[in-house]
Amino acid sequence: MYEDLKFLEANKYLIKYYYIYKYKSLYKASENFYEPTSDRNMKNAIKLLEEFYNVQLVNVKGNRVEFTEFGEILGKQAEQIFNINLNIKSLINNINLKEINFATSPDYYKYYIKKVFDSFITENPDIKVNILKTNQMDSTERLLKREIDFIVGAVPLIQNPDLIYQEIAESKVFLAYLKKNSKKFKKIDSLYDIKEIKGAMCDHTHVFYQNVREIEKEKNIKLNIVQNISDFESLIDAVKSGNVDYSIVGNYDLTDQDLIFLDITGFFKVYKICFIYRRNEVLTRTIEKLIKISEQLQIKPN
């Protein structure tokens, strides 16, 4: 049917075109491309595609790009080609699973999912599991750059449209304070009752940080948070050392005999633990197995 099939060479440039179409900028497209490239290479991809299809696709003005009617059509088709390639790779990984790379926070690993992965490794001794313990802000960037396969984290208030958040458990939130200071916390019915009391909570790299800030804005209240700390144990130490009167913590280890853990989950928006993976990819056997194990072990303490 086609005498000249040279246009099939366009396929290797369509992925670059997809990035240009997605980011509407040569600079942003090259910056977010999966391997190091330049604005010039992105611009060259447009030129070659226009030659292959013999039609104008884009008007380039400096670093800005304006798409013609044909350019818009090709952009949508290029996105499908991009997704097909992701799906092919995901299918291959699903069939030939040898190694997985995932990220989670030190707290989530220690208190939530260590036993899940211990069980998984026992059942699948031939699979190499690489675990990166870091905050969710960092792990999300790594996931989008394809440096890791998935994350065990929390569902953020604003979800990234390029990711899937597979919920596996609902977390609780507690106010941790010393038993000897119980009178100060005699009646806590809302955040207004602690707004003057000196406290600590997680830092900005945690999903729950934004949850707190959102509630403060909604309730027109400002908590007296004097320390933002990245891990559970340090939040507890801040209370026990007297640096703060309370810490807002997750339902991790609530067995400390010197402390009272008051359930204040209802003061905030629902906080859920989840597996996070890239959209438009087949759910790998690894994640399917981990979700199944998580359900069986009911991965939430207390």
C-alpha positions as CSV (number, residue, x, y, z in Angstrom):
1,M,0.0,0.0,0.0
2,Y,2.8,2.4,0.9
3,E,5.6,2.6,-1.5
4,D,7.8,4.8,0.7
5,L,7.9,3.5,4.2
6,K,10.7,5.9,5.3
7,F,8.2,7.7,7.6
8,L,8.3,4.7,9.9
9,E,11.6,6.1,11.1
10,A,9.5,8.7,12.8
11,N,8.7,6.4,15.7
12,K,12.0,7.2,17.5
13,Y,11.2,10.9,17.4
14,L,7.6,10.6,18.4
15,I,8.5,10.0,22.0
16,K,10.4,13.3,22.1
17,Y,7.5,15.0,20.4
18,Y,5.2,13.6,23.2
19,Y,7.4,15.4,25.8
20,I,7.2,18.6,23.8
21,Y,3.5,18.3,23.5
22,K,3.1,17.5,27.2
23,Y,5.3,20.3,28.5
24,K,4.6,22.9,25.7
25,S,8.2,24.0,26.0
26,L,11.4,22.8,24.4
27,Y,13.3,23.6,27.6
28,K,10.9,21.7,29.9
29,A,10.6,18.8,27.5
30,S,14.4,18.4,27.4
31,E,14.7,18.9,31.2
32,N,12.1,16.1,31.9
33,F,13.1,13.7,29.2
34,Y,14.2,10.2,30.4
35,E,17.8,10.7,29.3
36,P,20.0,13.8,29.0
37,T,19.2,15.8,25.9
38,S,19.0,19.4,24.8
39,D,16.5,22.0,23.4
40,R,18.3,21.6,20.0
41,N,17.6,17.9,19.9
42,M,14.0,18.5,20.7
43,K,13.7,21.1,18.0
44,N,15.4,18.7,15.6
45,A,12.8,16.0,16.4
46,I,10.1,18.4,15.3
47,K,11.9,19.3,12.1
48,L,12.4,15.6,11.2
49,L,8.8,14.7,11.9
50,E,7.6,17.6,9.7
51,E,9.8,16.2,6.9
52,F,8.5,12.7,7.4
53,Y,4.9,13.7,7.3
54,N,5.3,16.6,5.0
55,V,3.2,18.9,7.2
56,Q,3.9,21.8,9.6
57,L,3.4,20.7,13.2
58,V,4.7,23.5,15.4
59,N,5.6,27.2,15.3
60,V,8.7,27.7,17.4
61,K,9.2,31.1,18.9
62,G,12.3,31.1,21.0
63,N,11.7,28.3,23.6
64,R,7.9,28.6,23.2
65,V,6.0,26.3,20.9
66,E,2.6,26.7,19.3
67,F,1.0,23.7,17.8
68,T,-0.9,23.7,14.5
69,E,-4.0,21.6,14.0
70,F,-1.9,18.8,12.7
71,G,0.5,19.3,15.6
72,E,-2.3,18.8,18.1
73,I,-3.4,15.6,16.4
74,L,0.1,14.2,16.3
75,G,0.6,15.1,20.0
76,K,-2.4,13.0,21.1
77,Q,-1.2,10.1,18.9
78,A,2.3,10.4,20.2
79,E,1.0,10.1,23.8
80,Q,-0.7,6.8,22.8
81,I,2.6,5.5,21.4
82,F,4.4,6.6,24.6
83,N,1.9,4.7,26.7
84,I,2.1,1.6,24.5
85,N,5.8,1.5,25.0
86,L,5.4,1.8,28.8
87,N,2.8,-1.0,28.7
88,I,5.2,-3.3,26.7
89,K,8.0,-2.7,29.2
90,S,5.6,-3.3,32.1
91,L,4.3,-6.5,30.6
92,I,7.9,-7.8,30.1
93,N,8.7,-6.9,33.7
94,N,5.5,-8.7,34.8
95,I,6.6,-11.9,33.0
96,N,10.3,-11.8,33.8
97,L,10.4,-10.4,37.3
98,K,13.9,-10.6,38.7
99,E,14.5,-7.4,40.6
100,I,12.3,-4.7,42.3
101,N,13.2,-1.3,43.5
102,F,10.9,0.6,45.9
103,A,11.0,3.5,48.3
104,T,9.4,4.2,51.6
105,S,10.0,6.3,54.7
106,P,12.0,4.9,57.5
107,D,8.9,5.1,59.8
108,Y,6.6,3.3,57.3
109,Y,9.2,0.6,56.8
110,K,9.9,0.0,60.4
111,Y,6.3,0.2,61.8
112,Y,4.1,-0.7,58.8
113,I,5.5,-2.8,56.1
114,K,8.7,-4.5,57.2
115,K,6.8,-7.7,58.0
116,V,5.1,-7.5,54.6
117,F,8.4,-7.5,52.8
118,D,9.9,-10.1,55.1
119,S,7.0,-12.3,54.1
120,F,7.3,-11.4,50.4
121,I,11.1,-12.2,50.4
122,T,10.5,-15.5,52.1
123,E,8.0,-16.5,49.5
124,N,10.1,-15.1,46.6
125,P,13.8,-15.8,47.5
126,D,15.0,-15.4,43.9
127,I,13.8,-11.8,43.5
128,K,16.3,-9.1,44.5
129,V,14.6,-6.4,46.5
130,N,16.2,-3.0,46.8
131,I,14.8,-0.7,49.4
132,L,15.4,3.0,49.5
133,K,14.4,4.7,52.8
134,T,13.6,8.3,52.1
135,N,10.8,10.9,52.4
136,Q,7.9,10.8,50.0
137,M,8.8,14.1,48.3
138,D,12.1,12.6,47.2
139,S,10.7,9.1,46.4
140,T,7.9,10.7,44.2
141,E,10.5,12.5,42.1
142,R,12.5,9.2,41.7
143,L,9.4,7.3,40.7
144,L,8.5,9.9,38.0
145,K,12.1,9.6,36.7
146,R,11.8,5.8,36.7
147,E,14.6,5.3,39.2
148,I,12.3,3.1,41.3
149,D,9.3,0.8,40.6
150,F,6.9,2.0,43.3
151,I,6.5,3.7,46.7
152,V,4.9,2.7,49.9
153,G,3.6,6.0,51.2
154,A,0.5,8.1,51.9
155,V,-2.2,9.4,49.7
156,P,-1.5,13.2,49.3
157,L,-4.3,15.8,49.3
158,I,-3.3,16.8,45.8
159,Q,-2.6,13.7,43.7
160,N,-0.2,13.6,40.8
161,P,-2.2,12.7,37.7
162,D,0.7,10.6,36.4
163,L,0.5,8.2,39.4
164,I,-1.9,5.6,40.8
165,Y,-2.5,5.5,44.6
166,Q,-3.6,2.0,45.6
167,E,-4.9,2.3,49.2
168,I,-4.0,-0.5,51.6
169,A,-4.7,0.9,55.1
170,E,-6.2,3.9,56.9
171,S,-3.9,5.5,59.4
172,K,-4.7,7.1,62.7
173,V,-3.3,10.3,64.2
174,F,-2.4,10.7,67.9
175,L,-1.5,13.5,70.3
176,A,1.4,12.2,72.3
177,Y,2.1,13.8,75.7
178,L,3.6,12.9,79.1
179,K,1.2,11.4,81.6
180,K,2.5,13.9,84.2
181,N,1.1,16.7,82.0
182,S,-2.4,15.2,81.7
183,K,-4.1,18.2,83.4
184,K,-2.9,20.4,80.5
185,F,-4.7,18.0,78.1
186,K,-7.8,17.3,80.3
187,K,-10.3,18.2,77.6
188,I,-9.3,18.1,74.0
189,D,-12.3,18.3,71.7
190,S,-10.7,20.2,68.8
191,L,-7.5,21.7,67.6
192,Y,-8.6,25.0,69.2
193,D,-8.0,23.4,72.6
194,I,-4.2,23.0,71.9
195,K,-3.5,26.0,69.8
196,E,-1.6,27.8,72.6
197,I,0.3,24.7,73.7
198,K,3.8,24.2,72.4
199,G,4.0,21.2,70.0
200,A,5.9,19.3,67.3
201,M,4.9,17.5,64.2
202,C,6.4,16.1,60.9
203,D,8.3,18.3,58.5
204,H,7.3,19.5,55.0
205,T,8.6,16.4,53.3
206,H,5.7,14.4,54.8
207,V,2.2,14.1,53.2
208,F,0.6,14.7,56.6
209,Y,2.3,18.1,56.9
210,Q,0.1,19.5,54.1
211,N,-2.9,17.9,55.8
212,V,-2.3,19.9,59.0
213,R,-1.7,23.1,57.0
214,E,-5.0,22.6,55.1
215,I,-7.0,22.1,58.3
216,E,-5.4,25.2,59.9
217,K,-6.4,27.2,56.8
218,E,-9.9,25.7,56.8
219,K,-10.5,26.3,60.6
220,N,-8.7,29.6,60.6
221,I,-6.3,28.4,63.3
222,K,-2.6,28.4,63.8
223,L,-1.1,25.7,66.0
224,N,1.9,26.6,68.1
225,I,4.3,24.2,66.3
226,V,7.8,25.0,67.4
227,Q,9.6,21.9,65.9
228,N,9.1,20.1,62.6
229,I,10.8,16.7,62.8
230,S,11.2,14.0,60.2
231,D,10.8,10.7,62.2
232,F,8.5,9.3,64.9
233,E,11.2,8.5,67.4
234,S,12.6,12.0,67.4
235,L,9.0,13.4,67.8
236,I,8.6,11.2,70.9
237,D,12.0,12.3,72.2
238,A,11.0,15.9,71.8
239,V,8.1,15.3,74.2
240,K,10.1,13.3,76.7
241,S,12.9,15.8,76.8
242,G,10.5,18.6,77.6
243,N,11.3,20.6,74.4
244,V,7.6,20.5,73.5
245,D,4.4,19.6,75.4
246,Y,3.1,17.3,72.7
247,S,3.8,15.8,69.3
248,I,1.4,14.9,66.6
249,V,2.3,11.4,65.5
250,G,1.0,8.4,63.4
251,N,-0.1,5.1,64.9
252,Y,3.3,3.6,65.1
253,D,4.6,2.3,68.4
254,L,2.1,3.4,71.1
255,T,3.6,1.3,74.0
256,D,5.7,3.9,75.8
257,Q,4.6,3.8,79.5
258,D,5.5,7.4,80.1
259,L,3.2,8.8,77.4
260,I,-0.5,9.1,76.7
261,F,-1.6,8.7,73.0
262,L,-4.8,10.6,72.5
263,D,-6.6,9.7,69.2
264,I,-7.2,12.9,67.3
265,T,-7.7,11.3,63.8
266,G,-11.1,13.0,63.5
267,F,-9.5,16.5,63.6
268,F,-7.9,15.9,60.2
269,K,-8.7,14.8,56.7
270,V,-8.6,11.0,56.1
271,Y,-5.0,9.8,56.0
272,K,-4.4,6.6,54.0
273,I,-1.4,4.4,53.4
274,C,-0.9,3.2,49.8
275,F,1.2,1.7,47.1
276,I,2.1,4.4,44.5
277,Y,3.1,3.5,41.0
278,R,3.1,5.0,37.5
279,R,-0.2,5.4,35.6
280,N,-0.7,3.5,32.4
281,E,1.5,0.6,33.5
282,V,0.3,-2.9,34.1
283,L,0.1,-3.7,37.9
284,T,3.1,-5.9,38.3
285,R,2.9,-9.3,40.1
286,T,5.1,-7.8,42.8
287,I,2.6,-5.1,43.8
288,E,-0.3,-7.6,43.5
289,K,1.5,-9.9,45.8
290,L,2.4,-7.2,48.3
291,I,-1.2,-5.9,48.4
292,K,-2.4,-9.4,49.0
293,I,0.1,-9.9,51.8
294,S,-0.7,-6.5,53.3
295,E,-4.4,-7.4,53.4
296,Q,-3.6,-10.8,55.1
297,L,-1.3,-9.2,57.7
298,Q,-3.5,-6.1,58.2
299,I,-0.6,-3.7,58.2
300,K,-1.6,-1.2,60.8
301,P,-0.4,-1.5,64.4
302,N,-2.8,-1.2,67.3
